[in-house]
Amino acid sequence: MSAALPAGDGFFIGVMSGTSIDGIDAVLVRGGNRLELVRGHTRTFPAELRAELRRLCTPGENEIERLGRADVAVGREFAQTIRELLETAGVRAADVRAIGSHGQTIRHRPAGDTAFTLQIGDPNVIAAQTGIAVVADFRRKDLALGGQGAPLVPAFHDALFRKNGCERVILNLGGIANLTVLPGEEQSPVRGFDTGPGNTLLDAWCRRVKGEPMDRAGALAARGAVIAALLERMLADPYFAQHAPKSTGPEYFSLAWLDECLVAFAGVSDAEVQATLVALTAQSAAAAIADATNGRAVEIFVCGGGVHNPVLLGALRNRLQNSTVATTAALGVDPGWVEAMAFAWLAQQRVLQRPGNCPAVTGATRPAVLGGMWLPM
């Protein structure tokens, strides 16, 4: 479970919470010439804070006051997650070179003359409460250089998973799904983009109709049949036909978006909607993979929370029968920790003043060192 990296002493931590807002993932990795996962740890958001973060993802009243409070609260939760991680790993804070904190995305608007992206989780709070330097605010430099600011994980996928002579695709099924195409030729550039919704609509629909945070093991979807006309209506959204570079977020693929799609489909069951949302994630991801690889048979490795949904993985495999589909566990990396590891890697890149973005992926005008540094003293 390692990848060739520039030299760097000590440990690094990656901490993030994804667009699903289901919890905080933190990993401890050993730096140096090889990046090695030492331990991972997950902490669930307090229910009240989770609800507030979801409200902040939709424009509303008094957002500045609420945002400021949530920024500090998320920073405290990240810091506590890191302290728990260090305790379980038996590692001192003094031995950690830096924390790479992605933060919690509240808004992602990568298009237009004033494109912006906003992640909260005050790095000052994290640095003060852990005693460790924090690297954060990874996305906005790429945006300032004309890029999308996302996805950022393809650079890490390139370092960790590329194999000469073998074309691979890494598919991350987080709240939003994104893919990375790793060519088999050493000099060929990595490619990648957000394919559309991953788990975000699946989770949101399950919260609405069942009061549950997710559709565990795809049980609700398994009871329903895909509504072909509804799926066609969803896939007609212009995002899916848009050319890369492109990125999106749950503020776009939201329950309001889903409700618009459902207007002409009164009387459909909750399970039918969930089954169709599974088909939407699987179909949009499979079509994106086929387009990005010109339909060639490739090795596909899946990571992110979606790997725990067997109905979704089955739908993907049915649409990608000319390729092999496995999780990143087949490559020796737990699929639940890949994205957090990416931000530990990005922290090391920042400490060593190495670029962290892939301009071929994001559309930025040049490679750039990403993130600012917040010191504990």
C-alpha positions in Angstrom: 0.0 0.0 0.0 2.6 2.5 -1.1 3.5 5.0 -3.9 6.7 6.6 -5.0 6.9 10.1 -3.6 9.4 12.8 -3.0 11.4 12.5 0.2 9.8 13.8 3.4 10.4 12.8 7.0 7.8 12.0 9.7 4.1 11.4 9.5 1.4 13.2 7.6 -2.4 13.2 8.3 -5.2 13.6 5.8 -8.6 14.6 7.1 -11.8 15.3 5.1 -15.6 15.1 5.1 -17.2 14.5 1.7 -20.3 15.8 0.0 -22.4 13.1 1.7 -21.7 14.8 5.0 -21.9 11.5 6.8 -18.7 11.8 8.8 -15.1 12.7 9.0 -12.3 10.4 7.7 -8.8 10.8 8.9 -5.7 8.8 8.0 -2.2 8.7 9.4 0.5 8.0 6.7 4.2 7.7 6.9 6.0 10.1 4.6 9.3 9.7 2.8 10.0 8.0 -0.5 7.1 5.6 0.0 3.6 6.7 1.2 2.3 4.1 3.7 -1.0 4.1 5.4 -0.5 3.6 9.2 -4.1 3.9 10.5 -7.4 5.3 9.6 -10.2 6.7 11.8 -13.8 7.8 11.2 -15.8 10.1 13.4 -19.5 10.8 12.9 -20.7 14.4 12.8 -23.0 15.4 15.6 -26.5 15.2 14.3 -27.2 18.9 14.9 -24.1 20.0 13.0 -24.7 17.6 10.2 -28.2 19.1 9.7 -26.8 22.6 9.8 -24.2 21.8 7.1 -26.9 20.4 4.9 -28.9 23.6 5.3 -25.8 25.7 4.5 -25.4 23.7 1.2 -28.7 25.4 0.1 -28.9 29.2 -0.1 -30.9 30.5 2.8 -31.2 33.3 5.4 -28.5 34.7 7.7 -25.9 32.5 6.0 -22.9 34.5 7.1 -23.7 34.2 10.9 -24.4 30.5 10.5 -21.4 29.9 8.3 -19.0 31.5 10.8 -20.3 29.3 13.6 -20.2 26.1 11.5 -16.7 26.9 10.3 -15.5 26.8 13.9 -17.6 23.8 14.8 -16.3 21.8 11.8 -12.7 22.8 12.7 -13.3 21.5 16.3 -14.7 18.2 15.0 -11.7 17.7 12.6 -9.3 18.4 15.5 -11.1 15.9 17.7 -11.0 13.3 15.0 -7.2 13.8 14.6 -6.6 13.6 18.3 -8.5 10.3 18.4 -6.6 9.0 15.4 -3.2 9.8 17.0 -4.3 8.1 20.3 -5.4 4.9 18.6 -2.2 4.9 16.5 0.1 5.6 19.5 1.8 8.5 17.7 2.7 11.9 19.2 1.5 15.1 17.6 5.2 16.2 17.6 6.0 13.4 15.1 3.5 14.6 12.5 4.9 17.0 9.9 1.5 18.4 8.7 -2.2 17.8 8.5 -3.8 18.1 5.1 -7.4 19.2 5.7 -9.8 19.3 2.8 -12.6 20.8 5.0 -16.4 20.5 4.3 -17.5 21.8 0.9 -20.5 24.2 1.3 -20.6 25.6 -2.2 -18.8 24.8 -5.5 -19.4 27.2 -8.4 -16.6 26.6 -10.9 -18.3 28.4 -13.8 -18.6 32.1 -14.7 -16.5 35.2 -14.3 -16.5 34.9 -10.5 -16.0 31.2 -10.1 -15.5 30.2 -6.5 -15.5 27.2 -4.2 -15.9 27.2 -0.4 -14.8 24.6 2.2 -15.2 25.3 5.9 -13.4 23.9 9.0 -11.2 26.6 10.3 -7.5 25.5 10.0 -6.6 27.9 12.8 -8.8 25.9 15.2 -7.3 22.6 13.9 -3.7 23.8 14.4 -4.4 25.3 17.8 -6.2 22.2 19.1 -3.8 19.6 17.7 -0.5 21.4 17.9 0.3 20.4 14.3 0.8 22.5 11.2 -2.2 22.4 8.9 -2.3 22.7 5.2 -5.8 23.7 3.9 -7.6 25.7 1.2 -6.4 23.4 -1.6 -8.9 24.2 -4.3 -8.9 28.0 -4.7 -5.4 28.3 -6.3 -6.4 26.0 -9.1 -9.6 28.1 -9.6 -7.5 31.3 -9.6 -5.5 29.7 -12.5 -8.6 29.1 -14.5 -9.3 25.6 -13.4 -12.3 23.9 -11.9 -10.6 23.4 -8.5 -11.8 19.8 -8.8 -11.3 16.9 -8.9 -8.0 17.0 -7.0 -7.5 13.3 -6.3 -6.4 12.3 -9.8 -2.8 13.6 -9.1 -2.7 11.2 -6.1 -4.2 8.4 -8.0 -1.5 8.9 -10.6 1.2 8.6 -7.9 -0.4 5.6 -6.2 -2.1 3.5 -8.8 -0.5 4.0 -12.3 1.0 0.9 -13.9 3.1 1.0 -17.0 1.6 -1.0 -19.9 -1.8 -1.1 -18.3 -4.6 1.4 -18.7 -6.6 1.9 -15.5 -9.6 3.8 -14.3 -10.1 4.8 -10.7 -13.7 5.6 -10.0 -14.5 7.4 -6.7 -18.1 6.9 -5.6 -18.4 9.6 -3.0 -21.3 12.0 -2.8 -20.3 13.1 -6.3 -18.6 10.5 -8.5 -15.4 11.3 -10.2 -13.0 9.2 -12.4 -9.3 9.2 -13.1 -7.9 7.7 -16.3 -4.4 6.4 -15.8 -2.8 5.7 -19.2 -0.4 2.8 -19.5 2.2 5.0 -21.2 4.5 6.7 -18.7 4.6 10.1 -20.5 0.8 10.3 -21.2 -1.1 12.7 -19.0 -3.6 11.6 -16.4 -7.2 12.6 -17.2 -10.3 12.9 -14.9 -13.5 14.8 -14.1 -16.7 14.5 -12.0 -19.1 12.2 -13.8 -22.2 13.4 -11.8 -24.0 12.2 -8.7 -22.5 9.3 -6.8 -24.3 8.8 -3.5 -25.6 12.3 -2.9 -29.1 11.7 -4.4 -29.3 8.2 -3.1 -28.7 9.4 0.4 -30.9 12.5 0.1 -33.9 10.4 -1.1 -33.4 7.8 1.6 -33.3 10.6 4.2 -36.6 12.0 2.8 -38.6 8.8 2.5 -37.2 6.6 5.3 -35.5 9.0 7.7 -32.3 7.0 7.3 -28.9 8.6 6.4 -28.3 6.1 3.5 -29.7 3.1 1.7 -27.8 0.4 3.6 -26.7 -2.4 1.3 -29.0 -0.9 -1.4 -32.0 -2.5 0.3 -34.5 0.1 -0.8 -33.2 0.2 -4.4 -33.3 -3.6 -4.6 -37.1 -3.6 -4.0 -37.8 -1.3 -6.9 -37.6 -1.4 -10.7 -35.8 1.2 -12.8 -38.2 3.6 -14.5 -36.7 4.0 -18.0 -38.5 7.2 -18.8 -37.4 8.8 -15.6 -33.8 7.7 -16.1 -33.9 9.2 -19.6 -35.3 12.5 -18.2 -32.4 12.6 -15.6 -29.7 11.8 -18.1 -31.0 14.6 -20.4 -29.4 17.1 -18.0 -26.8 19.1 -19.9 -24.1 18.3 -17.3 -23.7 14.8 -18.6 -23.0 15.9 -22.2 -20.6 18.7 -21.1 -17.0 18.1 -22.1 -14.2 18.0 -19.5 -12.8 19.7 -17.6 -15.9 19.8 -15.5 -16.9 19.4 -11.8 -20.1 19.6 -9.9 -21.6 19.3 -6.4 -24.7 18.4 -4.3 -25.9 22.0 -4.6 -26.5 21.2 -8.3 -27.6 17.5 -8.1 -30.0 18.2 -5.2 -33.4 17.1 -4.0 -34.8 20.2 -5.8 -33.2 18.9 -9.0 -34.7 15.5 -8.4 -38.2 17.0 -7.7 -38.1 18.7 -11.1 -37.3 15.4 -12.7 -40.2 13.8 -10.9 -42.9 16.3 -11.9 -44.2 14.1 -14.7 -43.9 10.9 -12.7 -46.6 11.1 -10.1 -47.4 7.8 -8.3 -44.0 6.2 -8.6 -42.9 4.3 -5.5 -40.0 5.3 -3.2 -38.2 2.1 -4.2 -38.6 2.8 -7.9 -37.1 6.2 -7.5 -34.2 4.8 -5.5 -33.6 2.1 -8.1 -33.6 4.7 -10.9 -31.2 6.9 -8.9 -28.8 3.8 -8.7 -29.2 3.5 -12.5 -28.4 7.2 -12.9 -25.1 6.9 -11.0 -24.1 3.7 -12.7 -25.1 4.8 -16.2 -23.5 8.2 -16.0 -20.3 6.8 -14.6 -20.2 3.9 -17.1 -20.9 6.3 -20.1 -18.1 8.6 -18.9 -15.6 5.8 -18.6 -16.5 4.5 -22.0 -16.1 7.9 -23.5 -12.9 8.7 -21.7 -11.3 5.3 -22.8 -12.9 5.2 -26.3 -14.7 2.0 -25.2 -11.5 0.0 -24.6 -11.4 -2.7 -22.1 -9.6 -1.4 -19.0 -9.0 -2.2 -15.4 -11.5 -0.3 -13.2 -11.0 0.1 -9.5 -13.7 1.7 -7.3 -13.3 3.5 -4.0 -15.4 5.7 -1.8 -18.6 5.0 0.1 -20.4 3.6 -2.9 -18.4 0.4 -2.6 -20.6 -0.6 0.3 -23.7 -0.6 -1.9 -23.8 -4.0 -3.7 -26.8 -2.9 -5.8 -24.8 0.0 -7.2 -21.7 -2.1 -7.8 -23.8 -4.7 -9.6 -25.4 -2.0 -11.8 -21.9 -0.7 -12.7 -20.6 -4.2 -13.6 -23.6 -4.8 -15.8 -22.8 -1.7 -17.8 -19.0 -2.4 -17.9 -19.0 -6.0 -18.9 -16.0 -5.6 -21.3 -13.8 -4.4 -18.4 -12.8 -5.8 -15.0 -14.4 -4.0 -12.1 -13.0 -4.4 -8.6 -12.4 -2.1 -5.6 -9.0 -0.6 -4.7 -8.7 -3.4 -2.1 -7.4 -5.4 -5.1 -4.5 -3.0 -5.2 -3.8 -3.2 -1.5 -5.6 0.0 -0.5 -8.8 0.1 1.5 -11.3 1.9 -0.7 -12.7 3.8 2.3 -9.4 5.6 3.0 -8.2 6.6 -0.5 -9.6 10.1 -0.6 -8.3 11.0 2.9 -4.9 9.6 1.9 -5.0 12.0 -1.1 -5.1 15.0 1.3 -2.2 13.7 3.3 -0.3 13.4 0.1 -1.3 16.9 -0.9 0.0 18.2 2.5 3.3 16.6 1.8 3.4 18.1 -1.7 2.8 21.5 -0.1 5.5 21.1 2.6 7.9 20.1 -0.2 6.7 22.9 -2.5 5.6 20.4 -5.2 2.6 20.9 -7.5 -0.6 19.1 -6.4 -3.0 19.7 -9.3 -3.3 18.2 -12.7 -4.0 20.9 -15.3 -5.1 18.3 -17.8 -7.8 17.4 -15.3 -8.9 20.7 -13.9 -8.2 23.0 -16.8 -5.8 25.2 -14.8 -3.2 27.1 -16.9 -0.3 25.5 -15.1 0.7 23.2 -12.3 0.6 24.8 -8.9 1.6 24.2 -5.3 -1.8 24.0 -3.5 -2.9 25.1 -0.1 -1.9 27.5 2.6 -0.1 26.7 5.8 -1.4 27.4 9.3 1.2 26.9 12.1 0.2 25.9 15.6 2.4 28.5 17.4 
